[in-house]
Amino acid sequence: MVHVSVRKVQATNMFFSSWVLVFLAVGIITEEWAELKLEPKKPRISHSPWICCTPVWPEGGLEVIRNMLIFVLNLSFLHNLFLGFEFTYMIPQTKHILVMTACLAFLTGILLLCALLLYQQMISQGESVYYSSYKITWIIFTAYLSVFFLIVSGFLSLLQHKQSVVNSASLTTMPKSARESQVMEQSGASIKVISLPASTAMPHSIVRVHSAQTKEDAPERPQVQARHVTWAL
């Protein structure tokens, strides 16, 4: 039962981590993170922190946010790769690997949250300088949802680490006979071991057969020898 629950935790962790990559990829493709309105009579223009150069926004402030988002994308891909290796047993599921994946998820989520808050702060500061009003689109909300998924993924890795520690502790403190019976119950097979004494006498039936064979063979040899002697004479 513990093995099944761990696999469920791993599958859920992979699900959340994969959706984080999907949301980040959609954020790169979509350029409508915010809609800026320069003048009341002019149409709105779309803006994204992934855009390299824009005539409305100064480049110095966006470069920091862009670098943070690139770093978040790389960390998220690395985190998902580690989870895939754990799920397919390509790397051992030790406590160091589980703690590292949890810390990686928390670090990625915190960096993404800082980048989103910094982007919204810069948009609000430039409202009266570069444009008259702005409107946040649904991409920002998916980015915050990615932060939530990363935090949940980190807690799932810690939960998996806790289950592995409890399982190993229960196996070490359990008596040997109980551990063997638990292994037999998990494997679904029952094996009965019958221990014999060290010095056991040979069964009488075997001794009798052997003595009978020797008695029957004993007279045959002189008869064969006598026959050879008669022919020689």
HELIX and SHEET records of a PDB file:
HELIX    1   1 VAL A    2  ILE A   29  1                                  28    
HELIX    2   2 GLU A   59  PHE A   87  1                                  29    
HELIX    3   3 LYS A   95  GLN A  125  1                                  31    
HELIX    4   4 TRP A  138  THR A  173  1                                  36    
HELIX    5   5 LYS A  176  SER A  187  1                                  12    
HELIX    6   6 HIS A  204  ALA A  232  1                                  29    
SHEET    1   A 3 ILE A  45  HIS A  47  0                                        
SHEET    2   A 3 ALA A  34  LYS A  37 -1                                        
SHEET    3   A 3 SER A 133  ILE A 136 -1                                        
END                                                                             
